[in-house]
Amino acid sequence: MKADDYVYPLEFADESYHEGITARDYIAIQAMNGMVSCGDYTSNDKYAMIQHAFAIADAMITESEKKIPCTR
């Protein structure tokens, strides 16, 4: 996975196309959902939360590019 790969691209009946959002944005959104749902951040910390969410996304993308085999 790369940061600029697209998630959920859409193709419409009229054959128009929308690329969707980037993988980096999608992962950051999911990270932010988790932070908000567990109450780790207050409204005063919104910029810190955004920076943290994108740091998580960047770390996940970096690790996914390593293609580390899954071990159980």
For each residue, the residues with C-beta under 8 A, 3 or more apart:
1: 5 23 61 64 65
2: 5 23 61 65
3: 22 23 24 57 58 61
4: 22 23 24
5: 1 2 22 23
6: 9 19 20 21 22 23
7: 20 21 22 23 25 26
8: 20 21 26
9: 6 17 18 19 20
10: 17 18 20
11: 15 16 17
12: 15 16 17 18
13:
14:
15: 11 12
16: 11 12
17: 9 10 11 12
18: 9 10 12
19: 6 9
20: 6 7 8 9 10
21: 6 7 8 25 26 29
22: 3 4 5 6 7 25 26
23: 1 2 3 4 5 6 7 26 27 57 61
24: 3 4 27 28 54 57 58 61
25: 7 21 22 28 29 57
26: 7 8 21 22 23 29 30
27: 23 24 30 31 56 57 60 61
28: 24 25 31 32 50 53 54 56 57
29: 21 25 26 32 33 53
30: 26 27 33 34
31: 27 28 34 35 52 53 56 57
32: 28 29 35 36 49 50 53
33: 29 30 36 37
34: 30 31 37 38
35: 31 32 38 40 41 49 52 53
36: 32 33 39 41 49
37: 33 34
38: 34 35
39: 36
40: 35 49
41: 35 36 45 46 48 49
42: 45
43: 46
44:
45: 41 42 48 49
46: 41 43 49 50
47: 50 51
48: 41 45 51 52
49: 32 35 36 40 41 45 46 52 53
50: 28 32 46 47 53 54
51: 47 48 54 55
52: 31 35 48 49 55 56
53: 28 29 31 32 35 49 50 56 57
54: 24 28 50 51 57 58
55: 51 52 58 59
56: 27 28 31 52 53 59 60
57: 3 23 24 25 27 28 31 53 54 60 61
58: 3 24 54 55 61 62
59: 55 56 62 63
60: 27 56 57 63 64
61: 1 2 3 23 24 27 57 58 64 65
62: 58 59 65 66
63: 59 60 66 68
64: 1 60 61 67
65: 1 2 61 62
66: 62 63
67: 64
68: 63
69:
70:
71:
72:
